[in-house]
């Protein structure tokens, strides 16, 4: 269940927080190229991808920074006494051209990151970090922000304006605005160094994913694989110039199906070792040294800012508040999850022994034998379900459910340029009124980050004028053969719904100020709308309409629907343990690195030994490929947020289950109190308005079948 990746953010801007990024399009004097110009055209305007090439990106960023510096300096030097309008409102309207340029930069570095873009990213990430530090360390600007913040209760501001003042002030402080001159200079050095390290980490992982593949040489190597997988692996090999062979890319979406179905244990081990050693091969792409340097710099930065550790700095800005609070929730779940995982392992070992396999279950066997156990216990396996899970039909399903719940309608448009032929664009409306645009980029390719994520190209606002959002969903599904539908696993279907939940969060935003819009919320709240959206996938209303057989067109039989429901808690021990191992490691290493230099390899072993991680399970993300926490600050000391959000999700879903999954009143309340409010109100208050009370964490244990 906890397979989703982060909302993709470029490393160079990972610490920006509520310093506006990716904001809507308003004219900026001096803008003269497609990277900087106002987005025009139908549907409220859109990025001019048809006019953009990689060679335009660096000069546009440089010019955008110059324009933005002038705007910021004008605000900071304003001789008038600081007030909301001439300071915070002026800041909201500044940097529009730079925002557009950085949006394109972020897109290219995540989905079109070829060697040319990698060179641009390596050069620009420290430059961008220094640029944003210059803004937050502008003392004249900060003093104006501080004055507005301190006068917020007596200045006649609206609640949203007060929230903006608090948010901007806190983010400036967290970036070192209140430090002395010497410490500010060191902070800037640290951030530039970290930006370069984040880029290096991500590019090392990308290189290992693109250059390594498990190549199958003969039909004997295909044992256990269904025809759809064989065709996709054949296409992958042809794309690598390996005609007549089959290639499993070194990514989760490609490797996991192979580990699940291949009967060749020797090849499963080979593929598993390749996959889990990304960034850990002691060569040019090795990330262990990068991790060590990142940890040292993060610890120093936290100390400068007055925090005991990087983990304390990170959680201070989240709902959890402290590392102890986050750890308490994780450890509450850890023991029952491990107990369940050991039961699952015992069940698998019985199957293996019954087949006279002659070996103890290892990590590369887990998915393979889990499918055998699922078949034995519930008379169901993924290969039975997968023919009913067509990517195109599931996209229709998500659109349909969002219409039933929130009144949204999605219509494909052809008049919006895209950055790659794989991308499709949909106009989103409600009762005939434009809500925004949705970009969908589903397939793996060279230069594209692995995993799945949502991006905001433009955020909603009503500040100067009504501006509608543009969001994207990005996945890494393997293309099917010519004329064949793309069939995906149940796990991947859940991820698809998860990421679409982030998109719905961005699309349904209804606030005044862009800094507070959409998904710009606390990290352990941002996963709440996405995780609850997964719950609509298994509803009979969705499956009966859209889970149709790829060959026959027949709807999923009622008997299979019942099997899916009966098996909903299957393998929950494994799913929870592999996730929690990563999340607990993340928190522990960011606490302990404050007082001692960390040897990444030794710490990984000691931390997991101390936890008692079963040998048959590895972390969902081994450290050397753990982009969530080492390719930027966004989820560092914050991978726990999925569990925190799951507590909110489980409790909220119990209300939907009670009232009905498609109950109009409950959906309206969720829209009004969660999806639409962005960061205009505190997240705990948003939850209370929806649920009528504080969260009941007992729902989390019930949802996982642990209580």
C-alpha positions as CSV (number, residue, x, y, z in Angstrom):
1,X,0.0,0.0,0.0
2,X,2.8,2.4,0.8
3,X,4.5,2.4,-2.5
4,X,4.1,5.9,-3.7
5,X,6.9,8.4,-4.3
6,X,7.2,12.0,-3.5
7,X,5.7,15.1,-5.2
8,X,8.6,15.6,-7.5
9,X,10.6,18.8,-6.7
10,X,13.9,19.9,-8.2
11,X,16.8,19.6,-5.8
12,X,17.8,23.2,-6.2
13,X,14.5,24.4,-4.8
14,X,13.9,21.7,-2.2
15,X,14.1,24.1,0.8
16,X,12.1,26.9,-0.7
17,X,8.9,26.0,1.2
18,X,6.5,28.8,0.8
19,X,8.8,31.0,-1.1
20,X,6.6,31.0,-4.2
21,X,7.5,28.5,-6.9
22,X,5.5,27.6,-10.0
23,X,3.1,30.5,-9.7
24,X,0.7,31.8,-12.3
25,X,1.5,33.8,-15.3
26,X,1.5,37.6,-15.1
27,X,3.6,39.9,-17.2
28,X,7.1,40.7,-16.1
29,X,8.8,43.7,-17.6
30,X,11.7,42.6,-19.7
31,X,10.5,39.1,-20.4
32,X,11.2,38.3,-24.0
33,X,11.4,34.5,-24.5
34,X,9.1,31.5,-24.1
35,X,10.7,30.5,-20.8
36,X,9.8,33.9,-19.2
37,X,6.8,35.2,-21.1
38,X,3.3,35.1,-19.8
39,X,1.5,31.8,-20.6
40,X,-1.2,32.6,-23.1
41,X,-3.7,30.6,-25.2
42,X,-6.8,28.7,-24.6
43,X,-7.8,27.2,-21.2
44,X,-6.4,30.1,-19.2
45,X,-2.9,29.8,-20.8
46,X,-0.3,27.0,-20.8
47,X,3.4,26.4,-20.9
48,X,4.7,26.9,-24.5
49,X,6.4,23.5,-24.7
50,X,6.5,23.8,-28.5
51,X,8.8,26.8,-28.3
52,X,11.2,25.5,-25.6
53,X,14.5,23.7,-26.0
54,X,17.0,22.7,-23.4
55,X,19.5,25.4,-24.5
56,X,17.0,28.1,-23.5
57,X,16.8,27.1,-19.9
58,X,20.0,28.4,-18.4
59,X,19.9,31.9,-19.9
60,X,16.2,32.2,-19.0
61,X,16.9,31.2,-15.4
62,X,19.7,33.8,-15.2
63,X,17.5,36.5,-16.6
64,X,14.6,35.5,-14.4
65,X,16.8,35.8,-11.4
66,X,17.8,39.3,-12.4
67,X,14.2,40.3,-12.8
68,X,13.2,38.8,-9.5
69,X,16.1,40.5,-7.7
70,X,15.0,43.9,-8.9
71,X,11.4,43.2,-7.7
72,X,12.6,42.0,-4.3
73,X,14.9,45.0,-3.9
74,X,12.1,47.4,-4.7
75,X,10.0,45.8,-2.0
76,X,12.9,45.8,0.6
77,X,13.8,49.5,-0.2
78,X,10.2,50.8,-0.1
79,X,10.4,54.0,2.1
80,X,6.8,53.5,3.3
81,X,6.1,51.8,6.6
82,X,5.7,48.0,6.0
83,X,2.1,46.7,5.8
84,X,0.5,43.7,4.3
85,X,-0.1,45.3,0.9
86,X,3.3,46.8,0.2
87,X,5.2,43.8,1.6
88,X,3.5,40.4,1.6
89,X,1.1,41.2,-1.2
90,X,3.9,42.7,-3.2
91,X,6.0,39.6,-2.6
92,X,3.1,37.4,-3.8
93,X,3.1,39.3,-7.1
94,X,6.9,39.3,-7.5
95,X,8.9,36.7,-9.4
96,X,6.3,35.7,-11.9
97,X,8.7,35.4,-14.8
98,X,11.2,33.5,-12.7
99,X,8.5,31.2,-11.5
100,X,7.6,30.3,-15.1
101,X,11.3,29.7,-15.9
102,X,11.8,27.5,-12.9
103,X,8.7,25.5,-13.6
104,X,10.0,24.6,-17.0
105,X,13.4,23.8,-15.5
106,X,11.8,21.5,-12.9
107,X,9.8,19.7,-15.5
108,X,12.8,19.1,-17.7
109,X,15.0,17.8,-14.9
110,X,12.3,15.3,-13.9
111,X,11.0,14.0,-17.2
112,X,13.6,15.0,-19.9
113,X,16.8,14.8,-18.0
114,X,19.2,13.8,-20.7
115,X,23.0,14.4,-20.6
116,X,22.5,18.0,-21.7
117,X,19.9,18.7,-19.0
118,X,22.0,16.9,-16.4
119,X,24.9,19.3,-17.1
120,X,22.5,22.3,-16.8
121,X,21.1,20.9,-13.6
122,X,24.6,20.3,-12.1
123,X,25.6,23.9,-12.9
124,X,22.4,25.6,-12.0
125,X,21.3,23.9,-8.8
126,X,23.9,25.7,-6.6
127,X,23.2,28.9,-8.4
128,X,19.5,28.7,-7.7
129,X,20.1,27.8,-4.1
130,X,22.3,30.9,-3.7
131,X,19.6,33.0,-5.4
132,X,16.9,31.9,-3.0
133,X,19.2,32.4,0.0
134,X,19.9,35.9,-1.2
135,X,16.1,36.6,-0.9
136,X,15.6,35.0,2.5
137,X,18.8,36.6,3.8
138,X,17.8,40.1,2.7
139,X,17.6,41.7,6.1
140,X,15.7,44.8,4.9
141,X,13.1,42.5,3.4
142,X,12.9,40.3,6.5
143,X,12.5,43.2,8.8
144,X,9.4,44.3,6.8
145,X,8.0,40.7,6.9
146,X,8.7,40.6,10.6
147,X,6.9,43.9,11.2
148,X,3.8,42.7,9.3
149,X,3.9,39.4,11.1
150,X,4.1,41.0,14.5
151,X,1.2,43.5,13.7
152,X,-1.0,40.8,12.2
153,X,-3.6,40.7,15.0
154,X,-4.1,44.5,15.1
155,X,-3.8,45.4,11.4
156,X,-7.3,44.4,10.4
157,X,-6.2,41.4,8.3
158,X,-8.4,38.6,7.2
159,X,-7.7,35.1,8.6
160,X,-6.1,34.1,5.3
161,X,-3.9,37.1,5.4
162,X,-2.8,36.3,8.9
163,X,-2.1,32.8,7.8
164,X,0.1,34.1,5.0
165,X,2.0,36.4,7.3
166,X,2.7,33.5,9.7
167,X,3.7,31.1,6.9
168,X,6.1,33.5,5.2
169,X,7.7,34.7,8.4
170,X,8.3,31.2,9.7
171,X,9.7,30.0,6.4
172,X,12.1,32.9,6.3
173,X,13.2,32.1,9.9
174,X,13.7,28.5,9.0
175,X,15.9,29.5,6.1
176,X,18.1,31.6,8.4
177,X,16.7,35.1,8.0
178,X,17.2,35.8,11.7
179,X,20.8,34.7,11.8
180,X,23.8,37.0,12.2
181,X,26.0,38.0,9.2
182,X,28.6,35.3,9.7
183,X,26.0,32.5,10.2
184,X,24.0,33.7,7.2
185,X,27.1,33.4,5.0
186,X,27.8,29.9,6.3
187,X,24.1,28.9,5.8
188,X,24.4,30.0,2.1
189,X,27.5,27.9,1.7
190,X,25.8,24.9,3.2
191,X,22.7,25.2,1.0
192,X,24.8,25.6,-2.2
193,X,26.8,22.5,-1.3
194,X,23.7,20.6,-0.5
195,X,22.0,21.6,-3.8
196,X,25.0,20.1,-5.6
197,X,25.0,17.0,-3.6
198,X,21.2,16.5,-4.1
199,X,21.7,16.8,-7.8
200,X,24.6,14.3,-7.8
201,X,22.6,11.8,-5.7
202,X,19.7,11.9,-8.1
203,X,21.8,11.7,-11.2
204,X,23.8,8.7,-9.8
205,X,20.5,6.8,-9.3
206,X,19.2,7.8,-12.7
207,X,22.4,6.6,-14.3
208,X,22.2,3.2,-12.5
209,X,18.5,2.8,-13.6
210,X,19.2,3.7,-17.2
211,X,22.5,1.9,-17.8
212,X,21.7,-1.4,-15.9
213,X,19.1,-3.9,-17.0
214,X,18.5,-7.6,-16.5
215,X,18.9,-9.0,-20.0
216,X,17.2,-12.3,-20.7
217,X,18.9,-14.3,-23.4
218,X,16.6,-17.2,-24.2
219,X,13.0,-18.3,-24.0
220,X,14.0,-20.5,-21.0
221,X,14.7,-17.3,-19.1
222,X,11.1,-16.3,-19.6
223,X,9.6,-19.1,-17.5
224,X,6.6,-18.0,-15.5
225,X,6.1,-14.6,-17.3
226,X,2.8,-13.9,-19.0
227,X,2.6,-12.8,-22.6
228,X,2.0,-9.2,-21.7
229,X,5.2,-9.0,-19.7
230,X,7.2,-10.8,-22.3
231,X,6.1,-8.4,-25.0
232,X,6.9,-5.3,-22.8
233,X,10.4,-6.7,-21.9
234,X,10.9,-7.5,-25.6
235,X,10.1,-3.8,-26.5
236,X,12.4,-2.7,-23.7
237,X,15.3,-4.7,-25.2
238,X,14.6,-3.4,-28.7
239,X,14.8,0.1,-27.3
240,X,18.3,-0.7,-26.0
241,X,19.4,-2.2,-29.3
242,X,19.1,-5.7,-28.1
243,X,16.7,-7.2,-30.7
244,X,15.9,-10.9,-30.1
245,X,16.3,-10.5,-26.3
246,X,14.3,-9.3,-23.4
247,X,15.3,-6.5,-20.9
248,X,14.0,-5.7,-17.4
249,X,14.8,-2.1,-16.7
250,X,16.3,-1.4,-13.3
251,X,13.2,0.3,-12.0
252,X,10.4,-0.7,-9.6
253,X,7.7,-0.7,-12.3
254,X,9.7,-3.1,-14.4
255,X,11.5,-5.2,-11.8
256,X,8.6,-6.0,-9.4
257,X,6.5,-7.9,-11.9
258,X,9.5,-10.0,-12.8
259,X,10.2,-10.8,-9.2
260,X,6.6,-11.7,-8.7
261,X,6.2,-14.1,-11.6
262,X,9.5,-15.5,-12.8
263,X,10.1,-19.1,-11.8
264,X,13.8,-18.7,-12.4
265,X,15.1,-18.2,-8.9
266,X,18.6,-17.6,-10.1
267,X,17.4,-14.7,-12.3
268,X,15.1,-13.3,-9.5
269,X,18.2,-13.1,-7.3
270,X,20.3,-11.5,-10.0
271,X,17.6,-8.9,-10.8
272,X,16.8,-8.2,-7.1
273,X,20.5,-7.6,-6.3
274,X,20.9,-5.2,-9.3
275,X,17.8,-3.3,-8.3
276,X,18.6,-3.0,-4.6
277,X,22.2,-1.9,-5.3
278,X,21.4,1.2,-7.1
279,X,23.8,3.9,-5.9
280,X,25.8,1.3,-4.0
281,X,28.3,-0.2,-6.4
282,X,31.5,1.5,-5.2
283,X,32.1,3.2,-8.6
284,X,31.4,6.5,-10.1
285,X,27.7,6.4,-9.2
286,X,28.2,5.3,-5.6
287,X,26.1,7.4,-3.2
288,X,27.5,6.4,0.2
289,X,29.9,9.3,0.3
290,X,27.2,11.6,-1.0
291,X,25.0,10.6,1.9
292,X,27.8,11.1,4.4
293,X,28.4,14.6,3.2
294,X,24.7,15.5,3.1
295,X,24.2,14.3,6.7
296,X,27.1,16.4,8.0
297,X,25.9,19.6,6.3
298,X,22.3,19.0,7.4
299,X,23.4,18.6,11.0
300,X,25.5,21.8,10.8
301,X,22.6,23.7,9.3
302,X,20.2,22.5,12.0
303,X,22.7,23.6,14.7
304,X,23.0,27.0,13.1
305,X,19.2,27.4,13.2
306,X,19.0,26.4,16.9
307,X,17.7,22.8,16.4
308,X,19.1,19.7,18.1
309,X,19.2,17.8,14.8
310,X,18.0,18.0,11.2
311,X,15.1,15.7,12.3
312,X,14.0,18.4,14.8
313,X,14.2,21.1,12.1
314,X,12.2,19.0,9.7
315,X,9.4,17.9,12.0
316,X,9.1,21.4,13.5
317,X,7.3,22.4,10.4
318,X,5.0,19.4,10.2
319,X,1.9,18.2,12.1
320,X,4.1,15.8,14.1
321,X,6.1,18.6,15.6
322,X,8.9,16.5,17.0
323,X,10.9,13.4,16.0
324,X,9.6,11.7,19.2
325,X,6.0,12.1,18.1
326,X,6.7,10.7,14.7
327,X,8.7,7.8,16.1
328,X,5.9,7.0,18.7
329,X,3.4,6.5,15.9
330,X,5.8,4.4,13.8
331,X,6.8,2.2,16.7
332,X,3.1,1.7,17.7
333,X,2.7,0.1,14.3
334,X,6.1,-1.6,13.9
335,X,5.7,-4.6,16.3
336,X,2.3,-5.8,15.0
337,X,3.5,-5.3,11.5
338,X,6.6,-7.4,12.1
339,X,4.5,-10.1,13.8
340,X,2.2,-10.2,10.8
341,X,5.2,-10.3,8.4
342,X,6.6,-13.3,10.2
343,X,3.3,-15.0,9.8
344,X,3.4,-14.3,6.1
345,X,6.9,-15.6,5.8
346,X,5.9,-18.8,7.6
347,X,3.0,-19.3,5.2
348,X,5.4,-18.8,2.3
349,X,7.9,-21.3,3.7
350,X,5.2,-23.9,4.0
351,X,4.4,-23.5,0.3
352,X,8.1,-23.7,-0.6
353,X,8.6,-26.8,1.6
354,X,5.5,-28.4,0.1
355,X,7.1,-28.0,-3.4
356,X,10.4,-29.5,-2.0
357,X,12.1,-26.3,-2.9
358,X,15.0,-27.1,-0.6
359,X,15.7,-23.5,0.5
360,X,14.7,-20.9,3.0
361,X,12.7,-17.9,1.7
362,X,15.0,-15.0,0.8
363,X,14.2,-11.4,-0.1
364,X,14.2,-12.2,-3.8
365,X,11.6,-14.9,-3.2
366,X,9.1,-12.8,-1.2
367,X,6.9,-11.5,-4.0
368,X,7.0,-14.8,-5.9
369,X,5.8,-16.9,-2.9
370,X,3.4,-14.2,-1.7
371,X,1.5,-14.7,-4.9
372,X,1.4,-18.4,-4.3
373,X,0.0,-17.9,-0.8
374,X,-2.6,-15.4,-2.1
375,X,-3.7,-18.0,-4.6
376,X,-3.9,-20.7,-1.9
377,X,-5.7,-18.6,0.7
378,X,-8.0,-16.5,-1.4
379,X,-8.1,-18.3,-4.7
380,X,-6.8,-15.2,-6.3
381,X,-3.5,-14.0,-7.8
382,X,-2.4,-10.8,-9.5
383,X,-2.3,-12.5,-12.9
384,X,-6.1,-13.1,-12.6
385,X,-6.8,-9.5,-11.7
386,X,-4.4,-7.8,-14.1
387,X,-6.3,-8.4,-17.4
388,X,-9.1,-6.3,-15.9
389,X,-6.8,-3.4,-15.0
390,X,-6.2,-1.5,-18.3
391,X,-4.4,1.8,-17.8
392,X,-6.8,3.7,-20.1
393,X,-9.9,2.4,-18.4
394,X,-8.4,3.2,-15.0
395,X,-7.8,6.8,-16.1
396,X,-11.5,6.9,-17.1
397,X,-12.4,5.5,-13.6
398,X,-10.5,8.2,-11.8
399,X,-12.2,10.9,-13.9
400,X,-15.6,9.3,-13.3
401,X,-15.1,9.0,-9.5
402,X,-14.0,12.7,-9.3
403,X,-17.1,13.6,-11.1
404,X,-19.3,11.7,-8.8
405,X,-17.6,13.1,-5.7
406,X,-16.6,16.6,-6.6
407,X,-18.5,17.4,-9.8
408,X,-15.4,17.5,-12.1
409,X,-15.4,16.7,-15.8
410,X,-12.3,15.9,-17.8
411,X,-12.2,16.4,-21.6
412,X,-9.1,15.7,-23.7
413,X,-7.8,18.7,-25.6
414,X,-5.5,18.8,-28.6
415,X,-4.7,22.5,-28.7
416,X,-2.1,22.5,-25.8
417,X,1.5,21.7,-26.7
418,X,3.3,19.0,-24.8
419,X,7.0,18.3,-24.0
420,X,6.7,14.6,-25.3
421,X,4.3,12.7,-27.5
422,X,3.4,10.4,-24.6
423,X,1.7,13.2,-22.8
424,X,-2.0,13.9,-23.0
425,X,-3.8,17.0,-21.7
426,X,-7.3,17.3,-20.3
427,X,-9.4,20.4,-19.6
428,X,-11.1,20.1,-16.2
429,X,-14.5,21.8,-15.6
430,X,-17.2,21.9,-13.0
431,X,-20.7,22.8,-14.2
432,X,-19.2,24.1,-17.4
433,X,-16.7,26.4,-15.7
434,X,-13.0,25.9,-16.2
435,X,-11.3,24.4,-13.2
436,X,-7.8,23.8,-14.7
437,X,-5.7,21.6,-16.9
438,X,-4.4,18.1,-16.2
439,X,-1.3,16.7,-17.9
440,X,-0.9,12.9,-17.9
441,X,2.6,11.4,-18.6
442,X,2.3,7.7,-18.0
443,X,5.3,5.9,-19.5
444,X,8.9,5.2,-18.6
445,X,11.7,6.5,-20.9
446,X,15.3,7.6,-20.8
447,X,15.9,10.8,-18.8
448,X,12.7,10.4,-16.7
449,X,12.8,10.0,-13.0
450,X,11.5,6.6,-11.8
451,X,8.4,6.3,-9.6
452,X,5.2,8.3,-9.7
453,X,4.5,11.8,-8.7
454,X,2.4,14.9,-9.2
455,X,3.6,18.3,-10.2
456,X,1.9,21.7,-10.1
457,X,2.8,23.8,-13.2
458,X,0.6,26.6,-12.1
459,X,-1.2,27.1,-8.7
460,X,-4.7,28.5,-8.2
461,X,-5.2,32.0,-6.9
462,X,-7.7,34.9,-6.7
463,X,-5.1,37.4,-5.7
464,X,-4.9,39.8,-8.7
465,X,-7.2,37.9,-10.9
466,X,-8.8,34.4,-11.0
467,X,-6.1,32.0,-12.1
468,X,-6.8,28.3,-12.6
469,X,-4.3,25.6,-11.8
470,X,-2.3,23.3,-14.1
471,X,-1.3,20.0,-12.6
472,X,0.4,16.9,-14.0
473,X,0.5,13.2,-13.0
474,X,3.6,11.2,-13.9
475,X,4.2,7.5,-13.9
476,X,6.6,4.9,-15.3
477,X,4.5,2.2,-16.8
478,X,6.1,0.0,-19.4
479,X,4.5,0.4,-22.8
480,X,2.7,-2.5,-24.3
481,X,3.2,-4.0,-27.7
482,X,1.7,-2.4,-30.7
483,X,-2.1,-2.3,-30.5
484,X,-2.1,-3.8,-27.0
485,X,-3.6,-2.2,-23.9
486,X,-1.2,-1.4,-21.0
487,X,-2.1,-3.8,-18.1
488,X,-1.0,-2.9,-14.6
489,X,-0.9,-4.5,-11.3
490,X,-3.3,-3.8,-8.4
491,X,-0.5,-2.2,-6.6
492,X,0.3,0.1,-9.5
493,X,-3.4,0.9,-9.9
494,X,-3.5,2.0,-6.3
495,X,-0.5,4.2,-6.9
496,X,-2.2,5.7,-9.9
497,X,-5.2,6.6,-7.8
498,X,-2.9,7.9,-5.1
499,X,-1.1,10.4,-7.3
500,X,-4.4,11.5,-8.8
501,X,-5.4,12.4,-5.3
502,X,-2.6,14.9,-5.2
503,X,-3.8,16.2,-8.6
504,X,-7.3,16.6,-7.1
505,X,-5.8,18.5,-4.2
506,X,-4.2,21.0,-6.6
507,X,-7.2,21.3,-8.9
508,X,-9.7,21.9,-6.2
509,X,-7.8,24.6,-4.5
510,X,-9.9,27.7,-3.7
511,X,-7.8,30.3,-1.9
512,X,-6.7,33.9,-2.5
513,X,-2.9,33.7,-2.2
514,X,-0.8,31.4,-4.3
515,X,1.7,30.7,-1.5
516,X,-1.2,29.0,0.4
517,X,-2.7,27.2,-2.6
518,X,-3.2,23.6,-3.4
519,X,-0.6,21.1,-2.1
520,X,1.4,23.8,-0.3
521,X,0.5,22.3,3.1
522,X,2.4,20.5,5.8
523,X,4.2,17.5,4.5
524,X,2.4,15.0,6.8
525,X,-1.0,16.5,5.6
526,X,-0.2,16.6,1.9
527,X,-0.4,12.8,1.7
528,X,-3.9,12.8,3.2
529,X,-5.9,13.7,0.0
530,X,-3.8,11.3,-2.0
531,X,-4.0,8.3,0.3
532,X,-7.8,8.6,0.8
533,X,-8.2,8.7,-3.0
534,X,-6.8,5.1,-3.2
535,X,-9.9,3.9,-1.4
536,X,-12.2,4.6,-4.4
537,X,-10.3,2.1,-6.6
538,X,-11.8,-1.1,-4.9
539,X,-15.3,0.3,-4.7
540,X,-17.9,-1.8,-6.7
541,X,-19.0,1.3,-8.5
542,X,-15.5,1.7,-10.0
543,X,-14.7,-1.9,-10.6
544,X,-18.0,-2.9,-12.1
545,X,-17.8,-0.1,-14.6
546,X,-14.1,0.1,-15.5
547,X,-12.5,-3.1,-14.6
548,X,-13.2,-4.8,-17.9
549,X,-11.3,-7.7,-19.4
550,X,-8.7,-6.6,-22.0
551,X,-9.7,-9.3,-24.5
552,X,-13.3,-10.0,-23.9
553,X,-14.6,-6.6,-22.6
554,X,-16.5,-8.4,-19.9
555,X,-16.8,-6.7,-16.5
556,X,-14.9,-8.1,-13.6
557,X,-17.1,-11.0,-12.2
558,X,-18.8,-10.5,-8.9
559,X,-16.9,-13.5,-7.5
560,X,-13.6,-11.9,-8.3
561,X,-14.8,-8.6,-6.7
562,X,-15.5,-10.5,-3.5
563,X,-12.1,-12.2,-3.6
564,X,-10.4,-8.8,-3.9
565,X,-12.4,-7.5,-0.9
566,X,-11.6,-10.7,1.1
567,X,-7.9,-10.3,0.4
568,X,-7.6,-6.6,1.1
569,X,-5.4,-7.2,4.2
570,X,-3.2,-9.7,2.5
571,X,0.6,-9.1,2.7
572,X,0.0,-6.1,4.9
573,X,2.8,-7.1,7.1
574,X,5.3,-7.0,4.3
575,X,4.0,-3.7,2.9
576,X,4.0,-2.0,6.3
577,X,7.4,-3.4,7.4
578,X,9.3,-2.5,4.2
579,X,7.9,1.0,4.4
580,X,8.4,1.5,8.1
581,X,12.0,0.2,7.9
582,X,12.7,3.1,5.5
583,X,10.8,5.7,7.6
584,X,12.4,4.7,10.9
585,X,15.8,4.6,9.4
586,X,15.2,8.1,7.9
587,X,14.3,9.5,11.3
588,X,17.1,7.7,13.2
589,X,19.9,8.7,10.9
590,X,18.8,12.3,10.9
591,X,18.7,12.4,14.7
592,X,22.0,10.5,15.3
593,X,24.0,12.3,12.7
594,X,23.7,15.4,14.8
595,X,26.2,14.0,17.3
596,X,28.4,11.7,15.3
597,X,29.8,11.3,11.7
598,X,27.8,8.5,10.1
599,X,29.2,5.6,8.0
600,X,26.2,5.0,5.8
601,X,26.8,1.3,5.2
602,X,27.4,0.5,8.9
603,X,24.5,2.6,10.1
604,X,22.1,0.9,7.7
605,X,23.1,-2.5,9.1
606,X,23.1,-1.5,12.8
607,X,19.8,0.4,12.6
608,X,17.9,-2.4,10.9
609,X,19.5,-5.0,13.2
610,X,18.3,-3.0,16.2
611,X,14.8,-2.8,14.7
612,X,14.7,-6.6,14.2
613,X,13.9,-6.3,10.5
614,X,13.3,-9.8,9.1
615,X,16.0,-10.9,6.8
616,X,13.5,-11.7,4.1
617,X,12.5,-8.1,3.8
618,X,14.6,-5.1,2.8
619,X,13.8,-1.4,3.2
620,X,11.4,-0.2,0.5
621,X,14.1,2.3,-0.4
622,X,17.7,1.3,0.4
623,X,19.6,4.5,1.4
624,X,21.8,4.8,-1.7
625,X,18.7,5.1,-3.9
626,X,16.4,6.8,-1.3
627,X,15.6,9.9,-3.4
628,X,12.8,11.0,-1.1
629,X,15.3,11.9,1.6
630,X,18.7,12.4,-0.2
631,X,17.8,14.1,-3.5
632,X,16.3,17.1,-1.7
633,X,15.0,18.2,1.7
634,X,11.3,17.8,1.0
635,X,10.9,14.3,2.7
636,X,14.1,14.2,4.7
637,X,13.3,13.2,8.3
638,X,9.8,13.1,6.8
639,X,9.3,9.8,5.2
640,X,7.1,9.0,8.2
641,X,4.5,11.3,6.8
642,X,2.8,8.6,4.8
643,X,1.9,6.8,8.1
644,X,0.8,10.0,9.7
645,X,-1.4,10.7,6.8
646,X,-2.6,7.2,6.9
647,X,-3.9,7.8,10.4
648,X,-5.9,10.7,9.0
649,X,-7.0,8.7,6.0
650,X,-8.2,5.6,7.9
651,X,-10.3,7.7,10.2
652,X,-11.7,9.8,7.4
653,X,-12.6,6.7,5.3
654,X,-14.5,5.2,8.2
655,X,-16.9,8.2,7.8
656,X,-17.2,7.6,4.1
657,X,-17.7,3.9,4.8
658,X,-20.5,4.7,7.2
659,X,-22.3,7.3,5.0
660,X,-21.5,5.7,1.6
661,X,-18.3,5.9,-0.5
662,X,-20.1,8.3,-2.9
663,X,-22.3,10.2,-0.4
664,X,-22.7,13.7,-1.8
665,X,-22.8,15.4,1.6
666,X,-19.6,13.7,2.9
667,X,-17.8,14.4,-0.4
668,X,-18.9,18.0,-0.3
669,X,-17.6,18.4,3.2
670,X,-14.2,16.8,2.2
671,X,-14.0,19.2,-0.8
672,X,-14.9,22.3,1.3
673,X,-12.8,21.5,4.4
674,X,-9.8,19.6,3.0
675,X,-9.3,19.8,-0.8
676,X,-10.1,23.4,-1.3
677,X,-8.5,25.2,1.6
678,X,-4.8,24.6,0.8
679,X,-2.7,26.0,3.7
680,X,-5.2,28.8,4.5
681,X,-6.1,27.1,7.7
682,X,-4.1,24.8,10.0
683,X,-4.3,21.1,8.9
684,X,-5.5,19.8,12.3
685,X,-8.4,22.4,12.1
686,X,-9.1,21.3,8.5
687,X,-9.4,17.7,9.7
688,X,-11.6,18.6,12.6
689,X,-14.0,20.6,10.4
690,X,-14.4,17.5,8.2
691,X,-14.5,14.8,10.8
692,X,-16.1,16.8,13.6
693,X,-13.3,15.8,16.1
694,X,-9.6,15.1,16.3
695,X,-8.2,12.0,14.6
696,X,-8.7,8.6,16.1
697,X,-5.5,6.7,15.5
698,X,-7.2,3.4,16.3
699,X,-8.6,3.6,12.8
700,X,-5.1,3.1,11.4
701,X,-4.7,-0.3,13.2
702,X,-8.2,-1.3,12.1
703,X,-7.5,-0.4,8.5
704,X,-4.4,-2.5,8.3
705,X,-6.0,-5.5,10.0
706,X,-3.8,-5.2,13.1
707,X,-6.7,-4.6,15.5
